[in-house]
Amino acid sequence: MGILDKAGDIARVAVTAGWVSLFAACTFTPWQSLSREGDEEAAATAHTPTDTGAVVASPVAMPLVTSSATPVAATTAAAAPTGFYRVKAGDTLYHIASTYKQRAADIAAWNKLPASGQVQKGQLLRVTPPSASTSSTTSTPSTPSSSVAADAKASASAAAGSAAKSTAAAATTAAANSTATTSVANARATSRLVWPMSGAVTPTSVGKSKAIAIAGGPGQPVKAAASGRVVYAGSGMKAYGKLVIVKHDAHLITAYGRNGKLLVKEGESVKQGQTLATSAADGAGNGGVLFEVREDGKAVDPQTRLPRATP
C-alpha cells in the first residue's frame, strides 16, 4: 500500500469518528413525547448503555398537558372536600364557575374574593352554596317520655297559674268585702244620723224600697235623725200611713212612716233629735215606726247609715 492509500485511510477514520461524536452529542431528543403507542420498548432499548461503555443521555420527561375538555374536578376531587375546589395553575374564576355550573359572582361572594375575581394557585374555593354543602343539624325528635314530661310540666304550670289566679281573686274579693265592712263600720262610727226610736229592728221593704221597722210602745216619740227641713207631712201614701219626710241636704232624705200623730208641718225646719211624731199602736197594741233613708234619690239600707246600737 502506498503512502497516499495510508493517508486516505487515516482521513476516513477521522471523518467516521467525527460523525460518531456528533450523533452522540444529539441524544437529548425527547423520545417519549415523539413516540407512538407500542414504541416504549424501542425507546427503552435506544436508551440502554452500549457494550462499548458509552452512556446515552436519559430522555427528558415532558409535562403531561391536561386537555381543556377534561373537567377540572377530575383532577381535584381527591384534593378538596365535597363542595370545594383547590385552584390549579392556569385556573380562572370563570372557568371554575362554568365547570361547576355556578355563577362567577356567587363563587366570588361565597369566598369573599376581590373585585377582580382573581384566584391563587392552591386556594381552596367553595363551589356549592353554603346551605347545600353545610351539613344540616337534625334535631333529635322528642321521645314519648320527654313529650309526656313536657306536657306534665305544662299542665303543672297551667294549674299553678290557675291556682295563683284563684288565690289572687279570692284575696281581692276578701279585701273588697273587708273594705266594704270597714267602710260600713266607719260610716256607722262617724254617722251623721241618730236613731229615730229605740227598740227592736226588723229589716223590711215597701215596694222596692229598703226600710227598717223599729218596734216601740204606743205614743213613743219619733225623732229627726238629722237636722233639716220638712218637705212632706201627711197621709197621702197609704203604704206609709201618716208620713213625715225630712230633707237634710241636696243628697240625703229620711222618711218616717206609720205614725200615730204628726207634730210638724211642711216647710218647717227641725233639729236633730227633735220629735216629729208619736208612734201608732197596731191591733195587738204594739207601736213602732217605719224608717227609710234615700241618697241621691235611691233607697239605701238605713242600718248602714246609723250608729251600730240603738239608743
Summary of the structure (lengths in Angstrom):
residues: 311
radius of gyration: 63.1
end to end distance: 186.5
largest distance: 200.2
contacts: 750
relative contact order: 0.08
helix: 35%
strand: 23%
